[in-house]
Amino acid sequence: MVRTIKGSHNETGARPGRKVKIINLGLDPEEAVAMGLEIEKVEKSGRKKRRGELC
């Protein structure tokens, strides 16, 4: 998500650039591994909903 936010403030011809200050309040995966935290396995189930899809 941080990468998405960082990329969303770029200047375009139609929209001027904006100054964005990003404060990361989360725990990055690299930090968790360095702390020796257990890695949780996640199983994917079903298909992802597309943007705007209700069911």
Secondary structure, 3 states (H helix, E strand, C coil): CHHHHHHCCCCCCCCCCCCCCCCCCCCCHHHHHHCCCCCCCCCCCCCCCCCCCCC
